[in-house]
């Protein structure tokens, strides 16, 4: 046993916790090492002085006084704890908020007429008015954004009017669905559906 190992064993011995082979090894070390023997005697004297002191009486209110002096415990925010435990959901919410903001910004900023479809040769565009003339057919979907759409002929797909007006003549025939998107929120849902449709194709 070396001096470094002997020091913690001295404290255990003085507390009455050291027994068996370790107590025997410590005694052998103290006989052979004069420095550790002198240190052990000093520790014994200090321990005897501490034990000879009269007991200190502590008032019953001491615990309450100490606790009242401590700073108040901060309330844990359960919402923040939930966010820390579910980072993927947090990222998805932030992504959705950013996308919502950008779509809303696009809705407010873009004021130009947009016409989209796979077959636009029979479509007449004058100013902000888009017309499908009587006796003419547009094959596939027709999307008109921020304009006035007049349908007098046939559309063999879906008809979508975004932030505009739709006028269907009695001669008009639409084989697909007719969708009008007049609010930013509806437009966002439309764009999300369009994006999901592109992913699935």
N, C-alpha and C positions, 0 to 999 in steps of 0.2 A: 504494500500500500504506500502511495506517495502522499505528500503534504496536501496536494490539491484535493485528493479523494477523502482525506481525513477531516477537513474542515466541516463539510455538511454533516458528517457522522458525529462530530462533537456536539453540534446543536441538537441532534436527535437524542444523544445520550443524556444531555442536560434536561431535555423535556421528558425523559423516561420512556422514549419510544424505541430505543436501540436494544436489541436482544440477540442472543445466539452467536453465530460465527462472526458477524460484523462487529459486535461489541468486543469479542476476543481479539480480532485483528486491530481494532482501534487501540486497545490497551497495549498490545505489542508495539504498535507504532509510537505511542506516547512514551514508552520506555526507551525506545531507540533514538527518537528525534527530540532533542532538547528544545528546539524552537517551537514545535507543536505542543510540547509539554508546558512551556511557559504560557503560550496562548491559551491552552485549556484552563490553566489556573486562573488567568485573568477573566475568562468567560465564567468560570465557577463563582468568582467573587462578585461579578456584575449580577449574575443570576441570584445570588444570595441577597444582595442589596435590594434588588427589585422585589423579591419575595418578602423582605422584611418591612416594606412600606405599608402603612395602614391602608385598608381598602377605601377606595374613593366612592362616595355616594353620588349617584346620578339621579337628578330629579326625573319624575315620571314624564314630564313634558318635554324632555330633551329631544326625543325623536320627532315630536310634532314641530318643535322649534327649528330643527335642522331641515326637515322636509319643507317647511314654509319659507326657508331662506333659499331653497334651490330655485333655479329658473323654471317657469312653467313648461310642461311637456308640450311640444308642438303637436297639433292635431294632424294626424296623417290623412292625406287626401286620398280617399278610396278610388276616386276617378283616375288620379295619376298612377296609383298602384296597378289598376286594371290595364292602363295603357302600357306600363312597363312589362306586364305579364303577357300582353298580346301585341307584340310589335308589328306583326303582319297586318292585322286589322287596322292598326294606327296608320301604317303606310298606305293602305288601300283608301282609308278615309281622306287622308291628305291628298292623294292622287285624284280622288273623285272631286274634292273641293277645287283643286287647281283646274281640272278639266271643266267643271261647272263654270268657274270664273272665266276661262278662256272662251268657252262656247257662248256665254252671255255677252262677253266683249265682242265676239264676232257678230252676234245677233244685232248688237247696237251699232257697230261700226259700218257694216256692209249695207249700202243702200242701192247697189247696182242690180239691174235686172240680170237674171241667170236662167237660161233655158237648157235643160239637159234631156237627152233621149237618144236612142239608137237610130231612129228614123225621123229626121227633121226636115226632109226635102219638101213636104207638103204644108209645113208650118209657116205662117206669115207673121213677121215681127215688124210692128210699126210703133216707134217710140217705146212706151212701156206696156204696150198691148200685144199679146200673143194670140193668134187666131188659128184654129183648125177649120178651114173653110168647108162649107157644105159640099158633099160629094167626094171629099178627100179622106184618106185614111192614114193615121199614124200607127205604124206597127211597133209594138213594145210600149214600155213605160214612157210617160211624159212628165217631167218635173219643171215647174215654173216657180221661180223665187223672186219676190218683190216686183210683181207685175200683175197685169189684168189678163186673165185667160178667158177667151171666148171659144167655146167648142160648138161648132155647127155640124161637123162631120163625125167620123168614127175614130176611136182610140182602142186598139186591141189589147192594151195592157192596163196598168194602173195609172191613175191620174193624181198627181200630188201638187198642191199649191201651197207654197210657204210664204207667209206674210204678204198675201196678195188677195185678189178677188177672183171669183169663179162665176162664169155665166154660161149655163148649159142651155142651148137652144132646144126646141122640141124635136129637131131633126138629129140631135146628137145621140151617139150610141157609145157607151163606155163598157167594155167587156170585163175590166178589172175593178179594183176598188177605187173610190174617190176619197182622198184624204186632204183635209185642209188643216194647216198648222199656222195658228195665228198668234201664239204666245211663245215667249222665249223658252219656257219649261217644256212645252210640247215639242219645240224644235230640238231641244237637247235630247229628249227621248227618241226623236226621229233619227238624229245623228248617231246616237248610241246603237240603235237598231240597224242603221246602215253599216256602221263599223262592224258589228257582230255578223251581219250578213256577208261582208267582205271576208271576214276570217273563216267563215264556214264554207266558202266557195273554194 
